């Protein structure tokens, strides 16, 4: 799945990047495309409570917000959450929350949700299987998990691979991890793609998938 011995595991400082995070058009478009893929593949309803794990500045969270009863964004970057909370306040949203959670510090997911989503976060998580099991444990019966992330990218997607534990994913491998965590009806679809300057200084097309499973 990844060449762990080649990966720089220094933690990336997302707090420093938070203020300008939404100023990258490609990043915003990817979030929009992933949101559209989730809206297309999942039946969102106004009686759903949703968790967005690794919400960042809330790009995905806010795109899904109009379709559900409530949505909680969680992230380990307080800087990102501060930007997100400003958006929530400015838009007068009563059904959106932004909570701090850091798995590296021993925090554990809590709550009960009909849907858990996560976008472009999984490759920053070293040990994925325990996280998938945590997701499974807080989902209500028949609840769904929807994760969007990179197809295998040879470590070229990020200009700085600090905090990157997986250079994208082989969909078959991740599919099996979903199954092993207890999920059924596991499916994957193309979700987004973006052209960007890769680490080798070439313009390259990177693809993202959406994988879904049901408890």
N, C-alpha and C positions, 0 to 999 in steps of 0.2 A: 504494500500500500504506500509506503514511503521509505526513503532511504534515511533512517533516523540518524545514522552516523554522520551524515553530511549536513544536518540541519543545525543552524544556530538557534539555540533555545533560550537566548537572552530575552527577557520579557520586553515587549514593545511598549513604549510610553504613549498610550492612546490619549491620555490626559492632555499632552502637549499638542496633539493633532486635532483635538475636538473642535476648537473655535473655527477652523477652516475646513472641517470634514465635508460639509455639504457644498463646498465650492468647486468640487471636481465633477464636471458634468457626466462623465462616464460612470462614476460611482452612483450618482443619483438615478441615472437611467437603468443601471443594473437592478437597483432596489425596486424601481417601478416595474420592470419586466418580471422580476421574481414575484412581486405582489400580484401582478396580473396572472401569472401561472398558478399561484395558490388560489386565487379567486375562481379560476377556470376549473381546477382539478378538485377543489374541496367545496362542499355545500356549506357556505357560511350562513348562520342564522342569528337572529336577534335574541336568542336565549343561550348563546355561547359565551363562556368565559375563557379567554385565550391568554396564553403566556408566550411572549416573544423573548426567547433566550439569546442574549448577546445583541441587545436592541440598538446599541450605539446611540446615535442622535434621534432615533425613532422613525427613520425613513419608512421601514416596513410597517412598524406598529401603526403609524398614522394612516397609512394606505389601507389597512384592514379595519381600522376603528369604526368607520361608518356602517359596517356590515354585521357587527357583533354586539353583544350586550356590554361586555367589558374586555379590556385588554391591558395586561400588565407587562411592561418592558423591564427586563433585568439585565444588568451589565456589571462588569468588574471595574469599569472606568468611571470614576466620579465626574471627571471632566465631561465625558460624553453625556452622562445623565443630567448634568447641569444645563447643557444645551437643550436636551430633550425636555426638561422641566420648564424651561423658558417657553418652548413651543406650546406645551400643554396649557400654560397660563395665558399666553397671548391668544390662543384659539378657544379659550374658555371651555375646555373639554372636561366633562365630569366623569366619563367612563374610561379614562386612561390614567394609569399609574406608572411611575418609574422608580424601580427599587434597586438598591445596590446588593450585589451578591458576588462573592469571590470563592470559587471552588478551591483554588490553591490555598486559601486560608482556612479551609475546612467547612465552609458554609454548605448547607444542604438545601436543596429545593423543597419548598413546602407549598401547600395549597391544593386545590382540586380544579381541574380544567377539562373542558371538552376538547380543546385543541392546544397543542404546543407547536410553535413555529420557530425556526431559526434560520438565519440567512448569513452565509459567508463567515460563520463563526467556528464551525466544527474543525476546520484545519488548524485552528489555534488551540485546540484541546488535545493534550497529550494522550490521555487514556479515555477512549471513546466508549468502550463497552460499559463501564460503570455509569457514565452519564446517560446512556440510552436506558439503562435499568432505572435510574432516578426518574427519567421522563415517564417511563412506563408506570412507575409507582404512584405518580401524582395525577395521572390521567384517570378520568372517570371511565366506567365501563363503556366500551365502544368509542372511546375518545380516540383522536387521531394525532399523529406526529407528522410534521411536514418540515423537512430539512432541505435547504438549498445550499449547494456548495460547488466547488470547482471540480471539473473533470481533471484527470492527471495532467500536470502542467510542467513537470521537470524543474520545478523551482523557479520558473521564469516569470510568474505572475507578479510577485512582489519585488519591488526594487530593493527592499530590505527584508530579509527573511528572519529577523529577530522575532521570536515568539511563534514561528510557523513550525508546527510539528508534522504536518503532512503536506506534501506537494500535490495537492488535489487527491482525488479518490478514484479507485476502480469501483465502478458501480456494483459489480457482482460481489465484491468483498463487503461493501457497505450494506448491500441487500442481506447478506448472510448475517451480519452483525445485528440488523433489525430483527431478523428471525430469531437469533439466539437470545435477544432481549425479551422475546415474547410476542413481538408484533406479527400480525397476519395481514393478508391482502396487501403485501408490500409491492409498490409500483414505483417506477421512475420515469421521468419525462425530461425532455429538454426544457430549460427554463429561461435562459438568457445567454447572450454572448456579447463580448466587448473587444474592440480593437485597442491595443495599447502598446507602448514601447516596452519590450521585454528586457530582461536583464542582459541579454546579448546584443542590445541596441538595435534590434530588428522590430518592425511593426508586426504584431502577431495577433491572431484571433484566439481568444480564450472563451471556453464554453462552460456554462454552469447547468447543473441538473437540479431537479426537484425530486426528492424521494419521500414517499408517503407510506404510512403504515397505520394499522388500527389495533387498539387493545382488544 
